[in-house]
Amino acid sequence: MAESPAVFLVILRWLHVVAAALWLGGGLLLLALRARELGTAASPIPWGRLAGHTLRLGVAVFIITGALLTAARLAEPNVPVAYIVLLVGKIALAFAMFWLALPRSRRGPSPPAAGWSRWTHDRTFWIVVIALVVYLLSVILNELIERAALGIG
């Protein structure tokens, strides 16, 4: 059983889901910390660098396992066209998240926006929103594959 490709795919899927959870969880944590610091000019949290390294490692695992899982899924017979279309959208959104997460040069502190505007101008907010959409697409993709395997619609 240990030589089965299914075991390998289960391990890949598990690593992929853990990396995605770290990504989304890290984004939610950053949003929570920023909400807590409203109106303060607090210095960066000392463990922020460690969290950044952890998130970058998670992204690497996410991309590698995602590429391997995509190749394995597309090698299966009877993959619906809708699956491929949604998968392309999911991959594009994932890369948009990673692009948003790239460090940007700062020109100095900008004045904090107020209310809802504060969140909609925050890259982390959009990373979390996109991550939630990517998770939703993952569930839909899984449903499409299960239906195709069962011969349903």
N, C-alpha and C positions, 0 to 999 in steps of 0.2 A: 504493500500500500504506500510506503514512503516514496516509491519510485513513480507513483502516479502523477500525471500532469495536473490532476485535480487538486492534489495536495499543494503543489507549487502555486497554482492559481488562487487557492484559498489564502495562502500566506501572502501573496502579492496583494490580494484584495484587502486583507486585514491591514497590511502596512499602508496601503493607499488610504483607507478610511481613517486610520490613526493619524496620518500626516494631515489629512483634511480637517480632522477634528482639532488638531493642534493649531492649524492656521486660523480656523474660525474662532476657536476659544481664545487664541492670542489677540485677535482683533477685538473680540468682545471685552476682554480684560483691559485693553488699551482704552476703549471707549469708556468703560467704567471708571478707570483712573482719571481720564480727562474730565469726566463729569464731576468727579470729586474735587478736582482742582479748579473749578469754575472761578474765574476772576482773580486767580493768583498767578504770580510769575514764578512759580516753583521751578527749581532746577530739575533736570531729568533724574528720574529714579535710578539709583546706582545699579540695580539689577537689570536695567533696561538693555544693556549691552548683551548680557547673557541671554535674555529673552530674544533679542534680535538674532543672535547666533543660532538659537534653537529653532526659531521660525525659518531661518534660511536653510537649515538642515532639513526641516520638514518640507520645504518647497522642493529641495532636490529629490527627496524620497517620493514626494507627490508626483513630480514630473517623470521620474524613471519608472515608477510602478504604473503610472497612468499610460505611458507609452507601451509598456509590455502588455498591460491588460487590454489596451485598444487593439494591438496586433493580434492577441489571442481571440478577442471577440470577433474581429472582422474576418478571421480565418474560419469561423464557424459557418456552416451552411445556413441558408435561409435568413440572413440578417435583413430585417425590413429596411426599406429606403428611409422611412421616417426615423429609424434609429440612427442612421448615418447622418442625416440632416441635424438632428438634435445633438448628436455627439460633436459635430463640427462647431455648433453653437456653444456647447459646454466648454470645449477646448479654447475657443476664442475668448469666452468670459474668464476662464482660468488665467489665460495670459494677460488679459486686461487687469486682473487683480494683481498679478505679479508686477506688471508695469507700474501700477499705482503705488506699489510697495517699494519701488526703487528709491534709494535716497536722493533727495533733491538738495541743491545748494540753497542755503537760506540767506536772505538779504537782511536779516535782523528780525526781531519779533514784530509780527503784525498785530494790529489791535484786534482783540477778540470780538467776534460777531456775537450778537445777542439772539437768544431764543432758538427757534428752529433753524435759522440761517447759519448759526454756529455749527450745527451738525452737517448740513448739506454742503458746507465748504470744507469739510474735513475728509481727507483721503481715506482715513481709517474707516469712517462711516460707510463710504462707498465700497471699500473692500469687503466689509461685513455684509452689506446688502448683496453684492455680487456673489459672495460665498454662499449665502442663503439660496440664491437662485440656482447656483451650481449644484447644491445639495438637492434641490427640488428636481432639477433635470436628471440627476443620478437616479432618483426614485422612479421618474417617468421612464428613463432608459431601461431600468431593470424590469419594469412592468411590460414594456414593449417586447423585451427578449423572452420573458416568461410566457407571454401570450403567443409569441411566434413559436416557441417550443411546444406549446399545447395545441397549436393550430387554431387559435382563437383570433378573429378579426385582425 
